[in-house]
Amino acid sequence: MKNLSQCTVRVRGLAKAFGANQVLRNVSLEVAKGEVVVIMGPSGSGKTTFIRSLNLLEMPDRGSIEICGIELAEPATLAGVELRRKTLQIRHATAMVFQSFNLFPHMTALQNVIEGLLSVKGVAKVVARERGLALLGKVGLLEKADAYPGKLSGGQKQRVAIARALAMDPEVILFDEPTSALDPELRDDVLGVMRDLAQEGMTMLVVTHETKFAREVADRIIFMEGGHVIEDTVPEQFFGAQASERSKQFLGRLTE
């Protein structure tokens, strides 16, 4: 386990409800710089809401989030201008890779990758293009630079989405079930890119049911249920003979 004195992400007492449905209940978590943390749990456990809360796609009701020294505490109490400022700061430090890719269909792969560089960071087009081509090469899609999403497979779309996330130079990448919409034969290419990022030291929080990836790549496994973190352990423990009865039950259902 990596040194938490260099912690990149700190979450304290995070709570989120949708109407009467309390989805997150006092969730606290620390993630060190360079750690790969896999978040698992049954449907409705709160894992997607949690990861979306980290870059404020879902605004928490209570608690605090600190990413790279940028702290957002008790967001419901902040005024509009201050809340927008903190939100932008946290989003600049993070990037999100979604289950459904979220590419712009009218833009080529390269245009999708560099759009944030052009419109958010104001990078010169020639510099953004060079950066975008390098990132498409990194994810094995340089030859698809001029292809539109409609001409790409699901796995290729997701690799473009990862390149787009990397273009913004995030400190932390958040993955929300990045392979669940893919056919089995397309998953390996995406997981291979994620393995490479882990080896390069990227801080990653990954919501996934990919047990092989979790065993081989994760530094820690977070198991959520009912809006709580009920286990925070290493893969050897979570998948091993000493695993809790609840995690054994959950993993057994994954293989049914």
C-alpha positions in Angstrom: 0.0 0.0 0.0 1.3 3.4 -1.0 2.2 6.2 1.4 -0.9 8.1 2.4 1.2 11.1 3.5 1.1 11.9 -0.2 -2.6 11.5 -0.3 -4.2 12.8 -3.5 -7.9 12.2 -2.5 -9.5 12.6 0.9 -13.2 12.1 1.5 -14.8 12.7 4.8 -18.4 12.0 5.8 -19.8 12.1 2.3 -23.6 11.9 2.1 -26.0 12.1 -0.8 -29.7 11.5 -1.1 -32.1 11.6 -4.1 -35.4 12.5 -2.5 -36.1 9.9 0.2 -33.4 7.6 -1.1 -30.2 7.9 0.9 -27.6 6.7 -1.6 -24.4 7.6 0.3 -24.1 7.4 4.1 -21.1 9.0 5.7 -18.5 7.7 3.3 -14.9 8.4 4.1 -11.9 7.3 2.1 -8.2 8.2 1.4 -6.3 7.5 -1.8 -2.6 8.0 -2.1 -0.9 9.5 -5.1 -0.4 6.7 -7.7 -2.8 4.2 -6.1 -5.3 2.2 -8.1 -8.4 1.7 -6.1 -11.2 -0.6 -7.4 -14.7 0.0 -6.1 -17.0 -3.0 -6.2 -20.5 -3.7 -4.8 -24.0 -4.8 -5.8 -26.3 -2.7 -7.8 -27.6 0.2 -5.8 -24.7 0.2 -3.4 -23.8 3.8 -4.1 -20.5 3.2 -6.0 -21.4 5.2 -9.1 -22.9 8.0 -7.1 -19.7 8.1 -5.0 -17.4 8.3 -8.0 -19.5 10.9 -9.7 -19.5 13.0 -6.5 -15.7 13.1 -6.5 -15.7 15.5 -9.5 -19.0 17.0 -8.5 -21.2 15.6 -11.3 -23.3 14.8 -8.3 -23.2 17.4 -5.6 -22.9 15.9 -2.1 -25.4 17.0 0.5 -22.8 16.8 3.3 -19.2 16.0 3.9 -15.9 17.2 2.4 -13.8 16.3 -0.7 -10.1 17.2 -1.0 -8.3 16.5 -4.2 -4.7 17.7 -4.7 -5.1 20.2 -1.9 -8.3 21.6 -3.3 -11.0 21.2 -0.6 -14.7 21.4 -0.9 -16.3 21.2 2.5 -20.1 21.2 3.1 -21.0 22.3 -0.5 -24.6 22.9 0.5 -23.4 25.9 2.6 -21.4 27.6 -0.1 -22.5 30.6 -2.1 -22.9 30.3 -5.8 -19.6 32.0 -6.9 -17.5 30.1 -4.4 -19.1 26.8 -5.2 -18.5 27.3 -8.9 -14.9 28.2 -8.3 -14.2 25.1 -6.2 -16.1 22.9 -8.7 -13.9 24.1 -11.6 -10.7 23.6 -9.6 -11.7 20.0 -8.7 -12.7 19.2 -12.2 -9.4 20.5 -13.6 -7.6 18.1 -11.2 -9.8 15.1 -12.3 -11.0 13.4 -15.4 -13.9 11.0 -15.9 -14.3 8.0 -18.2 -17.9 7.0 -18.5 -19.6 3.7 -19.2 -21.3 5.1 -22.3 -18.2 6.8 -23.8 -19.9 10.3 -24.1 -18.1 11.2 -27.3 -19.3 14.0 -29.6 -20.7 12.1 -32.6 -20.1 15.0 -35.0 -16.4 15.2 -34.2 -13.6 12.9 -35.3 -11.6 10.9 -32.7 -8.9 13.5 -32.8 -11.3 16.4 -32.4 -12.9 14.6 -29.4 -9.5 14.3 -27.7 -8.4 17.9 -28.2 -11.7 19.7 -27.7 -11.0 20.3 -24.0 -7.5 21.6 -24.8 -8.9 24.1 -27.2 -12.1 25.2 -25.4 -11.1 24.9 -21.8 -7.3 25.4 -21.7 -7.0 27.6 -24.7 -4.1 25.6 -26.1 -3.0 26.6 -29.7 -4.6 24.3 -32.3 -1.2 23.1 -33.6 0.0 22.2 -30.1 -3.4 20.5 -29.2 -3.3 18.5 -32.4 0.2 17.2 -31.7 -0.8 16.3 -28.2 -4.0 14.6 -29.4 -2.2 12.5 -32.0 0.4 11.4 -29.4 -2.4 10.3 -27.0 -4.2 8.4 -29.8 -1.0 6.7 -30.4 -0.7 5.9 -26.7 -4.0 4.1 -26.7 -3.3 2.3 -30.1 -5.6 4.4 -32.2 -3.4 6.7 -34.2 -4.8 5.3 -37.5 -8.3 6.3 -36.3 -7.6 10.0 -35.8 -9.9 11.1 -38.6 -12.7 8.5 -37.9 -16.0 9.5 -36.4 -17.4 7.7 -33.4 -20.1 6.0 -35.6 -17.3 4.2 -37.4 -15.5 3.0 -34.2 -16.1 -0.2 -32.2 -17.2 0.2 -28.6 -13.7 -0.6 -27.4 -12.2 2.0 -29.7 -14.7 4.6 -28.5 -13.7 3.9 -24.9 -10.0 4.2 -25.7 -10.7 7.6 -27.4 -12.5 8.6 -24.2 -9.4 7.6 -22.2 -7.2 9.6 -24.5 -9.6 12.6 -24.1 -9.3 12.3 -20.3 -5.5 12.1 -20.5 -5.4 15.2 -22.7 -6.4 17.4 -19.7 -3.4 16.2 -17.6 -5.5 15.1 -14.6 -4.1 14.2 -11.3 -6.8 11.6 -10.8 -8.8 9.6 -13.4 -12.2 8.3 -12.4 -13.6 5.3 -14.3 -17.3 4.4 -14.0 -17.7 0.8 -15.2 -15.6 1.5 -18.3 -16.0 -2.0 -19.8 -19.5 -2.9 -18.9 -21.0 -1.8 -22.2 -18.4 -3.7 -24.2 -18.5 -7.2 -25.7 -16.0 -9.5 -23.9 -13.6 -9.6 -26.8 -13.3 -5.8 -26.8 -12.7 -5.4 -23.1 -9.0 -6.5 -23.1 -7.8 -3.5 -25.2 -9.4 -1.1 -22.8 -8.2 -2.9 -19.7 -4.7 -3.0 -21.3 -4.6 0.8 -21.6 -5.8 1.0 -18.0 -3.0 -1.4 -16.9 -0.5 0.8 -18.7 -1.7 3.9 -16.9 -1.5 2.1 -13.5 2.1 1.1 -14.3 2.9 4.7 -15.2 1.7 5.8 -11.7 -1.6 7.4 -12.6 -4.0 7.7 -9.6 -7.1 5.8 -10.5 -10.5 5.1 -8.9 -12.3 2.4 -10.9 -15.9 1.2 -10.5 -15.8 -2.2 -12.1 -16.8 -5.9 -11.8 -13.7 -6.9 -13.8 -12.3 -9.3 -11.1 -9.1 -10.2 -13.1 -8.2 -6.5 -13.4 -9.0 -5.9 -9.7 -6.8 -8.9 -8.7 -3.8 -7.9 -10.9 -3.8 -4.1 -10.9 -5.6 -2.7 -7.9 -3.7 -1.7 -4.8 -6.9 -1.8 -2.8 -10.5 -3.0 -3.1 -13.3 -0.9 -1.7 -16.5 -2.9 -1.2 -19.7 -0.8 -0.9 -23.2 -1.8 0.1 -26.2 0.3 1.2 -24.3 3.5 0.7 -21.5 2.5 3.1 -17.9 1.4 2.7 -18.1 -2.0 4.4 -14.6 -3.3 3.3 -11.4 -1.5 2.5 -8.7 -4.1 1.9 -6.0 -5.5 -0.5 -6.9 -7.8 -3.4 -5.1 -10.8 -1.7 -7.5 -10.5 1.2 -10.7 -9.7 -0.8 -10.2 -12.5 -3.2 -8.4 -14.9 -0.9 -9.3 -17.7 1.5 -9.7 -15.2 4.4 -12.3 -13.1 2.5 -15.5 -12.1 4.4 -18.6 -14.1 3.9 -20.3 -11.0 2.3 -17.6 -10.6 -0.3 -17.5 -14.3 -1.1 -21.3 -14.2 -1.7 -20.9 -11.2 -3.9 -18.0 -12.7 -6.0 -20.0 -15.9 -6.3 -22.8 -14.1 -7.9 -20.5 -12.5 -10.4 -19.4 -15.9 -11.7 -22.9 -17.3 -11.9 
